[in-house]
Amino acid sequence: MSESPHPNTVTLPTDQELVLKVIPMPADCNASGDIFGGWVMAQVDLAGAVLPARRIKGRMVTVAVNEFIFKQPVKVGDLLSFFSRIVRVGRTSVTVKVEVFAERMTLQGQYIKVTEAHLTYVAVDELGQPRVVPAE
């Protein structure tokens, strides 16, 4: 990801997959007018599950949020783009990195990295017990 000429703006990653796009609304705001961190975390969990779901091919659960960094506030009306890539496949788990970029209403075509996270998902059977992640 290379820096663009404007401060704090970046180009979108080309080595990751766009897995979700969403616009936060006023109902998602805290008292300061920023989007709730918990709302952002829920969206990251949804986005993070996309690639593991393809690999696991069945039921899975979020077992860990290994890292979660809020870099910039998210505002109402931002167009958020969630990019993900698998960083590790274990015997029963898949870990992904998710990066979130905001396209502000006032900065159309320019992106600010607002969040990044690492999450781990575990493949489970019908009883909720860990199972082996299928080979590719």
C-alpha positions in Angstrom: 0.0 0.0 0.0 1.6 3.2 -1.1 1.0 6.7 0.2 -0.9 9.2 -1.9 0.0 12.9 -2.2 -2.7 14.0 0.4 -1.9 13.7 4.2 -3.4 10.6 5.9 -4.8 9.2 2.6 -3.6 6.0 1.2 -4.3 3.8 -1.9 -6.4 0.7 -1.4 -4.5 -2.6 -1.0 -4.1 -4.8 -4.1 -2.9 -7.9 -2.3 -6.1 -8.4 -0.3 -9.7 -9.1 -1.2 -12.5 -6.6 -0.8 -15.0 -8.6 1.3 -17.5 -5.9 2.5 -18.6 -2.4 1.9 -20.9 -0.5 4.2 -22.1 3.0 5.2 -22.6 3.7 8.9 -25.7 5.6 9.8 -26.8 8.0 12.6 -28.2 5.1 14.7 -24.6 3.7 14.9 -23.2 6.9 16.6 -22.0 7.5 20.1 -22.7 10.8 22.0 -19.7 12.4 20.4 -21.0 11.9 16.9 -18.5 9.2 16.0 -19.5 5.6 15.1 -19.5 3.2 18.0 -16.3 1.1 18.2 -18.5 -1.9 18.9 -20.4 -1.4 15.7 -17.0 -1.3 13.8 -15.9 -4.4 15.6 -19.1 -6.3 14.5 -18.5 -5.3 10.9 -14.9 -6.4 11.1 -16.0 -9.8 12.5 -18.4 -10.2 9.6 -15.8 -9.2 7.0 -13.2 -11.3 8.7 -15.3 -14.4 8.4 -15.7 -14.3 4.6 -12.3 -15.9 3.6 -12.3 -18.5 6.5 -15.8 -19.6 5.5 -14.6 -20.5 2.0 -11.7 -22.5 3.5 -13.6 -24.1 6.4 -16.7 -25.1 4.3 -19.0 -25.4 7.3 -19.7 -24.1 10.7 -17.1 -21.9 12.4 -16.8 -19.6 15.4 -14.8 -16.6 16.2 -12.4 -17.7 18.8 -10.1 -14.7 19.2 -9.6 -11.1 18.3 -5.8 -11.2 18.4 -5.4 -7.5 17.7 -7.7 -4.6 17.0 -6.5 -1.1 16.3 -8.6 2.0 15.8 -6.5 4.4 13.8 -9.0 7.1 13.0 -12.6 7.8 13.9 -15.4 6.6 11.6 -18.0 9.2 10.7 -21.7 8.9 9.6 -21.8 8.6 5.9 -18.3 7.3 5.4 -18.1 4.5 2.8 -16.2 1.8 4.5 -14.2 -0.8 2.5 -13.1 -3.9 4.3 -10.2 -5.8 2.9 -9.0 -9.2 4.2 -6.4 -11.8 3.7 -5.6 -15.1 5.3 -2.4 -14.9 7.3 -2.4 -18.4 8.9 -4.1 -21.7 8.5 -3.7 -24.1 11.5 -5.1 -27.6 12.0 -8.5 -26.3 13.2 -8.2 -22.6 12.7 -7.8 -19.8 10.2 -6.4 -16.4 11.1 -7.1 -13.3 9.0 -6.0 -9.7 8.8 -8.8 -7.2 8.1 -8.0 -3.6 7.1 -10.8 -1.0 7.0 -10.6 2.1 4.8 -13.0 5.1 4.9 -13.9 7.2 1.9 -15.1 10.4 3.5 -18.0 12.2 1.9 -15.8 15.3 1.6 -12.8 13.3 0.2 -14.4 11.3 -2.6 -11.9 8.9 -4.2 -9.5 9.3 -1.3 -9.1 6.7 1.5 -8.1 6.8 5.1 -7.2 3.7 7.0 -9.4 3.7 10.0 -9.0 0.2 11.5 -7.0 -3.0 11.3 -7.4 -6.3 13.1 -6.3 -9.9 13.3 -9.0 -12.5 14.0 -9.0 -16.2 14.4 -11.9 -18.5 13.5 -12.2 -22.2 14.4 -13.9 -24.9 12.4 -16.5 -26.7 14.5 -18.7 -29.7 14.0 -22.4 -30.0 14.7 -21.7 -30.4 18.4 -19.5 -27.3 18.5 -16.3 -29.2 18.9 -13.2 -28.2 16.9 -12.7 -30.1 13.6 -9.9 -30.1 11.1 -9.8 -27.4 8.4 -10.1 -29.1 5.0 -7.1 -29.0 2.8 -7.3 -26.5 -0.1 
